[in-house]
Amino acid sequence: MSEKFYVTTSIAYVNAPPHIGFALESVQADVLARFYRQSGKDVYFLTGTDEHGAKIARAAEEAGATPEKLTDNLSGKFKNLKKALNLSWDNFVRTSDQKAHWPVAQEIWNMILKAGDLEQKIYKGLYCVGCEAFITEKDLVNGKCAIHQTAPEKIEEKNWFFKLSKYGKELEKKIKSDELKIVPESRKNEVLSFLKEGLDDVSFSRPSKDLKWGVPVPGDDTQTMYVWADALTNYISGYGGIKAWEKHPADIHIIGKDILRFHAIIWPAMLLSAKLSLPKNIYVHGFITVDRQKMSKSLGNTISPFDLVEMYKGADAVRYFLLREIPSSEDGDFNYIKFKERYNGDLANGIGNFASRVSTLACKEKELEYKKSSLKYVELVENNLNNFSIDKALVAIMDLVRYGDGIMAAEKPWDKAVTEQNRRKCLSALASILYDSANLLNPFLPETSEKILENMEIKGKKIIVKKKIENLFPRL
């Protein structure tokens, strides 16, 4: 029986259509899912949409729609990323799903209640609708939320509270020891620094008279579950339930840095309270700016992944830019000039040109010797992916292509002055490098990989190139 590997994205908040920030997260998760499938593991890849909370209710009201209609529309757009970006997820969870999600969210609530970690009290403080989170004065910059640049609302209401403070020391121990591993190290240190300050108990519900759009608190029809208390349980509800999680919890949650505290503190504390296993890794990526500016609707600079895919005639060019240009665990910048440079330099003149030149020469041979000359690069790719350094893994593959280009330039197998023996030796090396590059590219650029590999065949120790591979990436 194959070893299991369970990877998730965060679930996207459906107050706006998808932009390239979530596209980045989706393709990062897809690379890992495809890589571990390729290595023989039984992969489960989960994504979905977070559909409850005050922000959704208000967005629906402003749009003159019901929350159901708004979330159906926007959730559908996120689901359509599967085809647009050639994603390979196994399930798409929606938190508004009353059959699949709600019972699990309520079951975990009851497990936390049974542990004695939920109590009712009056909450008086600040609430940021943009974050869907209760915040403190120390989270503010000039009286506004540091992330959303809006003043929080002052709220006084009776809520259920989760005894988060009870789990600070245990969380610190598990994170320090990497039992719950947070990548990169800078994000791990950020969480540990936050834990050192001490944790406060957190409100886990809102009065249903003020917030009807959400999962009802079991046994208390006056309260609606706080959006994060509900949303985080998607990793269990979308996976088949509590028994499935206990057999094999998530190997990796891929998330943005803005929701790190929820995933590295609240989520594992909920699991500890419910006496459930913790995820193994939390991998944190940065933000994408556009021309060095934060993406925002007000600036009109949000980039649609659907538009990019249409503009560049397919998913692979978009996947390549996001995975190569944006550092895997840091902030990165998007602009159309850089996109064109990457496309022409790495794709058209790189792998596209290499595949075309090698196949043109090699297809004239009946068969060539398959040479395993790429092992160093294979090892680099595997090591980087196992450490979640996706951009570095892709650099290693492109280095392999450049290595092949170097052999071609030095040996000139088309030159009539080259002996038959040396020409075949060179073409064997080049065809082998092309084959290995295509295999390594499969998790990153699955369509490109498939186009190359369907034109090549390995028979024992022989490699056959069937015909010329037409230019995979026409120059822009």
N, C-alpha and C positions, 0 to 999 in steps of 0.2 A: 504493500500500500504506500502510495506517495506521501511524502512529508507535506504538511499543509503550510501555506503562507497566506496570511490575511492582511490586506492593505486597504486603507481608507483615505479618501480626501476628507476635509471638513464638509459639512453640508452647507450649500450656498444659501444665503439669505435672499428671499425673493421679493425685495422691495424695488428691484431694478433688473433690467436684462443682463445677461452675462457680459463681462468685459475680459480683457486679456489677463488680468490678475488671476481670475479663477481658471482661465484656460491654462495658465502656467502650472498651477497646482494639479489640474487634471492630467496634463501630459507627463508631469513628473511621476505621478502615481501610476500612470499607464506604462511608463518605461520600466518601473520596478515590477509591475504585474507581468509584463511580457518577458522580462529577463528571467524571473523565477519560474515562469511556465516553461521557458526554453531550457532551463536547467533541470526540468523534470518534476518540479513541485506542483502540488495541487493548490492552485491559487484561487483565492476569493477576493475580488476587487469591488468595494462598495463606494458609491457616491450617492448624492441626493440633494434634497432641498429642505431648508429650515423655514417653516411657513407660519409660525405663530408669533404672538407678541404685539405690543402696542404700536410699533412702527408699521407693521403690516396693516393693522386695523386702520391707522390714520392714512396710509398710502391709498388704501381701498376707498376710503371716504373722499379723499381729494380727487380720485379718479372717477367718482360717481359709480363705483362698482361694489359688489359684495366681496368680503375677503376670499370667499370660495372661488369666485370668478377670477379675481386678480391672481390668486396663487395658482389656479389651474393654467392660466395663460402663461405666467412667467416660469412656472415649473416645467412646462412643456418646452420652453426655449432652452432651459438648461439640459433637459433630456436630449434635445436635438444636437447638443455638442458631441454626442457619441458618434454620429455619422460625420459631422463636419470635421472633427479632429481625429477621426479614426481611433476612438477609445475602445477599450476592451472590457469595460466594467461588467460585472456579473449581476449586480442588482442596483436599482435606483430607489432609494427610500424617500418617502414623503412624510413629514411629521403630522400632516393633516389626515393621514390614513388611519381611520378609526378602527380598522380590522387588524392591520399588521403592527402599527406603531403604538397606538394608545394603550392597549392592554399591557405591553411591556413597560412603558413609561410608568404606568400606575402600579405595576407589580414591584418595580424597583423602589418607587415611593414607599410602598407598604413595607418593604424590607428595611428601608432606612428608618421608618417610623417604629418598627418592631425593635430595632437596635437602640431605640431611645434617643435618636439623634435629630428628631423634629419636635419643635415646640412652638406654641403660639405666643406672640407678643406684639406690642405696638412698635411699628417702624416709623421713625421720624428722621428724615434725611434727604439726600439728593439722588435723583434718578435721571440718567442720561438715556433718552429715547433712542438716540443714534446707536449707542453701545448695547441697548437693551440690558443695562446694568446699573446697579446701585453703586454710587461712587462716593468718595470722601473729598474733603477740602484739599488734601495733599495731591489728589489726582487732577486738580484744576490748574490751568495756566491763565492768569488774569481773569479769573472767575468763570472760565469756559473749559469744556472738555478738551483735553489736549489733542484728541484724535479728530473729533467732529467740529470743533470750534463753535460749539453752541452752549449756551448756558443751561445747566441741568434744571430740572423741575424740583421744587420742594414738595415733599410728600409726607403725609402722616396717615398711616393706615394700619389695620390689624392684619398681620401676615403670619404664615408658617415660616419658621427659621430653621435652617440646617446648621448643626453644631460643627461648623468647619474648624473652629479653633481647637477642637479636640484632636485633630489629625495632623497638626503642623509638624511635630517632632518626628512622627512616623514617616511622613512624606519626605522630610529633609533627609532622613536616613536612607530611604529607598532611592532617592535621586542622587545623593552623594555616591552611593555604591554602584550606581548604574543599573540597579534592578529595574528601575524606570529610567531608561536612558534618554536624555534630551540632546539633540544634535541641532546646531553646532554647540560647542562648549560655551560660547558667549551667552547663549540662551539658557543653558543650564545654570550658569553663574547668576543670570538675571533672576531666575526663579528662586535660587537659594538665597539670594540677597533679600528678596521679597519675603521669604519664609522667616528669615532672621528677625524681621520687624514684628513678627507675630501676626496671627490670623484672627480676624473677627468672624463671628457667626454671620451667615448671609441669609437675606430674605429669599425664600423659596416659593413664594406664591404672591398673587395679587388678588384683591377683592374682585369677584366675578361681576359685580355691578359696574366696575370700571373697566374690566377686561374680560369680555366673553369669549374672545377668539383665542382658544388654547385648549389644553387638556384639563378636564375638571379634576380637582384634587379628590382622590377617592375617599368617600365617607364625609366629605365636607362640601356641600354644594354652594357654599358662600365664597369659595376660593377657586381660582384658576392657577394651575402650575406655572411658576416662573419659567420664561421661555428657555433659559439654559438648563434648568432641571429636567425639562422635557426633551430638548434638542440633543443633549449629549447621549441620551440613551438610544439614539438611532444606531449607534455602533453595535448594539445588541439586537434591536428589533429588526434591523435590515440584514441581519446575519443568520437569523433563524431562531433567536430567542436565547434565554439565559443558559440553557443546557449546552447549546452550540458554543457560546462564549466560554463556558467553563471547560469544555474540551480543548479549546484552542483560542485564547484571547488574541486581540489584534497584535500582529507583529510590528506594524507601524501605522501611526496616524500622521498624515502629511497635512500641515496647517500653516496659516499665515501668522506672522509675529504678533498681530493685533489681538489674536484670541489665545495667546499662549497661556495666560493665567487660568483661563477657564479649563483648558485641556491638561495643564500640568499640575493644577491645584484642586479645583472643584471636582473635575471628573474622577481623578484617582481617589479623592476623599470619599466621594459617593460610593465608589466600588469597595473601598475599605470598610465603610459603614455597612454596606449590603453583604459583606464577606464574600466578594467576588474577586477574581484575579485581575491584576493590573495589565494594561497594554505593555508591550516590551520596549517600544521606541516611540518617541515623538520627534518628528523631523520638521524643522521650522524654516520656511522660506521667507524672503523679504517682500517688499513692495515693488511694483513696476511704476516708474514715473514716465511721463510722455514729454519729451524735449525738456527734461529736468524739472517738470512741474507735476505735482500730484494730480492724478486723474480725478476729475469731478464733473458732475453734470453742469454746474454753474459756469465752469470754464469751457465747456463744450469740447473737451479733449479726451473723452472716453473712447477707447478703441474696441470695436466689435470683432470678436474672433471670426464670426461668420463673414464679415466684409473682407477680412484679410485672406481667408481661405478662397473666397471668390476671386479676389484680386490677383492672387499668386497661383491660381489654377490647381488647388489641392492642399491637403493637410500637411504634407511633409515639409514644405518650405516654412510654414508657420511653426510647426513643431521644432524644426531645426533652430530657427532664430531664438525661440523662447528657451530652449534647452542649452544652447551654446552661448548666446550673448548675455543672458541673465545669470549671474553667479548663483549656484544652487541654493545657498543659504544666506545670501545678502540681497540688498536692494539692487535693482538694475534699471536701465533706461531704454525706452523704445523710441525710435524715430525712423521715418521711412528711408532716409539716406543710409543709415546703418543697416537697415533690412536689405536694401538693394546691394550694398557692399558685401554683406555676408552671403547673400544669395549667389551673386556672380562669382565671388572669390572662392567660397567653400563648396558650393553645390554645382554651379554651371562649370566653372574651371577646375573644380576639385573632383569629387566622386563622379559627376556626370561625364566629364571629359576623360577621366581615367577608364571608366567602364566602356566608353565608346572606342577608345584607342586600343585597349587590350583585346576587346572582343573582335574588333575588325581584323587584327592580326591572328589571334588564336583560333578563330572559327575556320581558318584555312587548314588547320591541322586536324587529322583524324582524332587523335587523342594525345594528351600530354601527361607528364608525370606530376602527381599532386605532391607539392613540397610543403611541409609544415614549417614555414619560416616565420610565422606570425605569433608564435607562442608568447613572446615577451609582451606584445600588445594585448593579446587575449587576457593575460594575467593582469595587466594594468587596468583593463576595462572591468574585469570581474572584481578586483580589489576596490576600485573606486565606487562601483555600484553597491557593493556590500557595505561601504561606509557612507552611502547616500551622497557621494560627490558626483552628481549626474553630469555636470558640465565638464568635469575633468575626464570622465569616462569617454565622453564624445570627442574631446580633444585627442585622446589616445587613438581613437579610430581614424580621425583625420590625419594624425601623424603616420599611421600605417599606410594610408593612401598616398601621402607625400613620399614615404619611403619607396613605394612602388613607382611613383613618378621619377624618383631619383635613379632607380635601376634602369628604367626605360631610357632616360636621357643619357645615361652613361654607356649602356650596352647597344643602343640603336638597333633593335632587332629587325627593322625594316631595311636596313642598309645591305645592299647586295654584297658588300665586302665581308660581311659577317659570315662565318662558316655555318653550315647547316646544324652542326652539333651545338655550337654556342647559341644560335638563334633559338633552337628548341629548348635549351636549358633556360634561357632568359624568359621565353614565353611560358614555360612551366612555372617559373617563379612568379611571373606577373598574373597568370590566371589563378594561381593559388592565393595570392594576395587579394585579388578581386573577390574570390569566393569567400575568403575569411572575413574581409571587410563587410561584405553583404550580410553574412551571418551575424556579425557583431552589431551591424546597424539595425537589425530587425526590431529591437525594442524601441529604438528612437525614430526611425523612418521606415515603418513597416511596408508601405507601398513600394518605395524605392528598392528595399531589400528583396521583396517578392519579384519585382520586375527583373532584377539581376539573376536571382537564384532559379527562376523558372527557365532561364536560358543556359543554365549550367548543370552538369551532372557529374557525380563522383561514382566511379566504378572501381572498387578496391583501392588501388594506389594510383589510379588514373583519373584525370579530369578532362571533361569534354565541354567545349564552348560551342553551342549549337549554331548561333548566328550572331551577326552584329547587333549590339544593343544600341538602339536609337538614343539620341541625346535625351537624357532623363530630365534635365533642367535647362531649357532654352534660355540663353542670356537675355537679361532685361535691358 
